[in-house]
Amino acid sequence: MIMTKIVYAPFPYLDEQNSRNRPLLVLAENQDEYETVIVAYITSKMGKKLLESDFVLSSDDEFFEKTGLNKDSLIRLHKLGCIQKSTIKYEIGNLSKKASLEIRNKLKNLLNLN
């Protein structure tokens, strides 16, 4: 599966009982009776140190316009969540297949699936 869809939906935070709407990368759409979606957190706060599991979305990238994001962002692959498909507000945009393959490789390394 190639992960390309970026959506706007509530992300569940570990340290809070609430969630907040934000951009998320859809990693997997489960076809079970619960209709859940596994997502990765996207932030525009770049931070001082990038982690090996971070994927940078730069406004200089040729595909950036198609992401639907309005500024440089990070996909934080170590921040994953499971949400109900029905909570997705709307689709923002898409990643290129090349970016999706790079993200897949980062996930494999992060989860020790190599």
KAGIUR-V623562 format. One record per residue. RES is the residue in three letters. PHI is phi in degrees with one decimal (NA if undefined). OMEGA is omega in whole degrees, 0 to 359 (none if undefined). BURIAL is # if it has 24 or more other C-alpha atoms within 12 Angstrom, else .. Layout:
res = <RES/RES>
phi = <PHI/PHI>
omega = <OMEGA/OMEGA>
burial = <BURIAL/BURIAL>
This chain:
res = <MET/ILE/MET/THR/LYS/ILE/VAL/TYR/ALA/PRO/PHE/PRO/TYR/LEU/ASP/GLU/GLN/ASN/SER/ARG/ASN/ARG/PRO/LEU/LEU/VAL/LEU/ALA/GLU/ASN/GLN/ASP/GLU/TYR/GLU/THR/VAL/ILE/VAL/ALA/TYR/ILE/THR/SER/LYS/MET/GLY/LYS/LYS/LEU/LEU/GLU/SER/ASP/PHE/VAL/LEU/SER/SER/ASP/ASP/GLU/PHE/PHE/GLU/LYS/THR/GLY/LEU/ASN/LYS/ASP/SER/LEU/ILE/ARG/LEU/HIS/LYS/LEU/GLY/CYS/ILE/GLN/LYS/SER/THR/ILE/LYS/TYR/GLU/ILE/GLY/ASN/LEU/SER/LYS/LYS/ALA/SER/LEU/GLU/ILE/ARG/ASN/LYS/LEU/LYS/ASN/LEU/LEU/ASN/LEU/ASN>
phi = <NA/-99.2/-87.9/-130.7/-81.2/-110.0/-124.0/-114.5/-160.6/-72.2/-108.2/-76.8/-93.5/-68.8/-94.5/-135.2/-86.7/-102.0/-126.4/-135.4/-67.4/-165.4/-71.7/-141.0/-95.0/-77.7/-96.0/-157.3/-110.7/-73.7/-100.4/-90.0/-64.7/-87.0/49.8/-95.9/-132.6/-92.8/-130.4/-115.4/-71.9/-120.9/-135.2/-96.1/-81.3/-75.7/71.5/-88.7/-125.6/-84.0/-91.5/-60.1/-87.8/-81.2/-122.4/-85.7/-107.7/-98.4/-64.0/-81.5/-66.5/-63.1/-94.4/-55.4/-56.8/-74.0/-71.5/81.5/-83.0/-107.8/-156.4/-48.9/-144.4/-119.2/-94.9/-97.6/-72.1/-85.1/-112.8/-109.7/-147.5/-121.2/-126.8/-74.7/-56.9/-68.1/-85.5/-67.1/-74.0/-169.4/-87.6/-88.6/-177.0/-141.5/-96.5/-75.3/-63.3/-61.4/-63.1/-62.3/-67.4/-63.5/-65.3/-57.4/-64.5/-64.2/-64.3/-58.8/-65.9/-60.3/-95.1/55.1/-101.9/-80.6>
omega = <176/181/180/189/174/183/174/185/177/177/180/179/181/187/179/177/182/173/180/178/181/175/180/174/178/179/180/175/181/181/180/182/182/180/179/181/175/187/173/183/175/180/175/176/188/180/182/183/176/175/179/181/177/174/183/172/183/178/176/180/182/182/189/182/182/180/183/178/184/174/179/184/176/167/183/187/176/176/182/177/176/182/174/179/182/180/179/181/179/176/181/184/184/172/173/177/179/179/180/178/177/179/177/179/178/178/178/179/181/184/180/182/180/none>
burial = <././#/#/#/#/#/#/#/#/#/#/./././././././././#/#/#/#/#/#/#/#/./././././././#/#/#/#/#/#/#/./././././././././#/#/#/#/#/././././././#/././#/#/#/./././#/#/#/#/#/#/#/#/#/#/#/#/#/././#/././#/#/#/#/#/./././#/#/./#/#/#/./#/#/././././././.>
